[in-house]
Amino acid sequence: MHHIPQLFSSKEGLLTGETTLAEGLGMPLSFGHAYMSLMICVSGSALLSLNFKEQAIQRHDVLVLAEDTIALLKRRSRGFKVFFLLMPKDLAAEVAYQLPNPLFVFLHDHPLCVPPKKDQVLLAAWLVQLRAIVQTRTLYQHIMLRNHLQTFFLRIAEQIPPEYQGSQQFSRKEMISWRFWEMIGQQCRQHRDVKFYADALNITPFYLSQLTKEFFNDSPKTLIDRQVILEIKALLSYSQLAIGQIADKLSFEDPSYLCRYFKRQTGLSLTRYRQHEQLESGQD
């Protein structure tokens, strides 16, 4: 419930559910291999930085986050919760095929969509239908899902001003900072060393540290470790992999090193964390 949801592979199907995003507070949000992440606020409120612009999120608001959207969760109310739908690239491409090009420019510049009050009832009904499509296995489930998502995005497209051209521009510093965070999401399972990322970006570790402190208010190493811990927690919570298999998957030398790393970062043992999550979710 508090996790940052993740698609572990680009070949996975879509993933839906609800989350408080509590474990992502104060850090950029990354959803694994999700090509597009759709979120609808179902309760509470939050403050996010979206493409370096602060935005207040309230109930009924919609977030459409592409893989290159820079999203940082800055504050959240106690009751903040979102419904999420993570789309792999194949599904996102299939949905996008029939959508008008101006929509993609608009969503890139405006990842936060605030539906008019008259559309809030329609949004709630759309969400009920979506849940039913996802939860009920039928012969035409995939087609129904694709069409349902296209209807959603076409509704947004209808409300784009005809004269809208798009104008989002990022500075070089912003682009490097985002590229670093994007690389963490892609590479943290294999690389936890700051120098690797600095070399890949053709900058010094010191300059990278200056950038991350300016834009993310943290050191590069802290950001890397946070993402690795999120990966570990997700694998403990959503998979049945043994500790040794998780160590292999995340390129740790051995399970004992993984255990020490996790306990140093969280204060908990791997086993205790997994047991707690299973108890919370009602698993045996």
N, C-alpha and C positions, 0 to 999 in steps of 0.2 A: 504493500500500500504506500510506503514512503519512498520506494526505490525510484531511480531514474530508469524507465523502461528501456530495454535494449533489444535490437535485432542482432543476433550473434553472427548471422551470415546473410549475404546478399541473396542467397537462394532460399531463405526462409519465406513462409507465407506472411500475411499481415498479422500484426499483434494488436489486440485491443484490451482495454481495462481502465481502471481508475487509479490515480496516484495523487499524493499530496505534494510530490516533488521535494519533500523535506530534506532529503539527503543531497539535493543539489543546491541548497541555499548558499549564496555567496560565490558561486562558481559558474563558469559557462556550462550550458547544457549540451550533452552529446547523447545521441540515441543509437549508437552502434552503426549498423549498416542500413539504417532507415534512409531511404532516398527522400521521403517527405513525411513529416510528422504533423498530423492534424490533432489539435487539442481544443476542447470546449470546456470552459470553466463552469462547473456545476454548483460550486458553493464558494463563499469567501472571496478574498481579493488578494492581489499580489502586485509587486512592482518589478518589472523586468526591464532590462536594457536590450533592445532589439536593434541590431545593426548600429550600436552605439547611441541609440536614442531611447531615453527612459519612457516607458509606457505603463500606465495603470491598467490592471486586468481585473474585471469584475464578472459576476455571474452572467452567463449567456455569451460572453465574449469568445471569439474564435481566434486561435493561433494556427497559421499555416506556415510551418517551418521547413524550408528546403534544406538540403544538406549543407548549403553554404550560408545559411542564416546564422548570424552571430547573436545568440540568446544567452543572457546572463540573469539569473534569478537573484534579485537584490533583497527583497523583503517579501514575506507572505503572512497572511493572517492565520490565526490558529485553525480556522475552519476551511482554509483554501484547499480545493480539490479539483482536479480536471479529469475528464474523460479523454483518453488518448487512442489514436489509431496510427500505428507505424506502418508505412508502406515500403516494401522493397522496390527496387528500380523497375522490375518488369511490370508490376501492377501499376505503379505510378505512370509509366509510359503508356500503358494501355488506357488508363483513365484519361490521360492528357491528350490522347490522339484526336479526339473530337472537340477539344476545347479551343476557344479563340486565343490567338497569340497575345493580344493586349492584356489578357488575364495574368499571364506569367510575369509580365513587366510590372503590373500593378501589385501582385503578391510579393514580388521581390522587394519592392519599395515599401509595401504596407503589409507585413506579416500578421499584424493585428487587425482583425475585422470585427467591427462592432455592429451587430445586426440592428436594424430599426426595431422599435418596440413592437410594431405590427408583425414582424417576422419571428419574434421570440417563441411564439406558440408553434409556428411552423418548424422552427429549429428543434424544439422539444419533441415534436412528433417525428421528425426526421431521425432523431437520435434513437427513439424507441424502435423504429423500423430497422435501423442499422443494427442494433443489438439483436433483433430477431433474425435478421439475415445471417449474421455471424454465428449465432448460437445454434441455428437449425441447419443440419446438413441436408441439402436437397440436390437434385440433379442439375438445377440451373443456378446454384448458389453463386458461382463466380460471375455469371452474367448479371444477376440481380445486384451483386455488390458493385460491380463496375458501373452499371447504370445509375445506381443510387448515389454513388460518389460524383458522377458526372452531373447529376441534377443539382447536387449541393454546390459544386463549383460554378455551374452555369447561373445559378441564382446570384452568386457574387458578381459574376461577369456582367449581369444585367444592370448592376448598380454602379458600374465604373463610369465616371463622367466621359462623354464622347471626346472631349478635348484632351484627355489625359495622355501625356507622352512619356512620363517617367524621367527621373533625374538623379537617382541615388549614385553618389560618388563617395569613395573612401580614400583617405590619405594613404601614403605609403606605409606609415607606421601602423595604421589600422589593418591594412592588408597583410602585413607581416604577422601581426598579432593573431589575426584570424587564421592565417595559414598554419601558424604554430599549433593553435588549438585543434584545427582540423587534423593535423599530423598526429597529435596525441591520440585522438579517437581511432586513427587508422593503425598506429604503430606501437601503442603502449603495451600490447601483449608481447612484443618482441624487444622493445627498447625502453629503458627507464632512466637513461643517462642524458643529462641536459646537453652535453657536448654533441651527441648524435643529432639532436634537433637543430642546434645552432649551426652545425656544419651543413646540414641539409638546406638551411635557409640562407647560407652564405653570410652569416653574421657571427659576432663573437658571443660567447655565453654571457658576458657582462652586458652587452647591448640588449640581448634577449631578456635578461633580468630587468633592465630598465623599462622595456616595453611592457612586460607582464605586470610589473608593479603599477605602471601608469594606467593600463586598461583593465586589468583583472584584479588589481590590489593584492597580488600574491607573487611569490617567486616561481620560476619555471618548475623547480623540483616539487614544490607543493602541489602545483596543478597536475603534474604527471602522476604523483603518488595518489592524489584524490581519484583520478580516473582509473588507475589500476585497482584501487580498493573498490570502486563501484563495479568494475568487471568481476572481481572476486565475489563480492556480495551477490551479484546477479547469478553467477554460476552456482553458488551455494544455495540460493533460494529457488531457482527455476530449473535446475538440472539435477540429475542423480549421479553426476560424476564423482568418483572417489577423489580424495585430497591429492593423491599422486597424479591423477589425470588432470586435475586443475593446475597443478604445478607445471606439468608438461605443456598444457595449453597456453599458459602465461609465461613460459620461458624462465621459470625458476630452476635453480640448479637441482634442488631436491625438495621434497615435501616439508622437511624441517625448516628450511630457509623460508619457504612460503608461510609457515606457521609463525615464525618469529617476526617476519615482515608485517603480517596482518595484525598480530597482537601489539606490536609497537605502534602501529597507526591507529588502532581502534580500541585497544585495551581489552579485547575479547579474544578467546580462542576460536579457531575455525569451527570446531565441533559445537561449541556453545552457541555461536551465532546461527548455525544451521538448525539446531534444535529449537531455538527461539523462533525462527522464521517459520518452521514447520508447525509449531504450536499456534502461531498467529494465524496461519492460513488454514488450520484445521486438518492438516495432513497427519497420517498415522506415523 
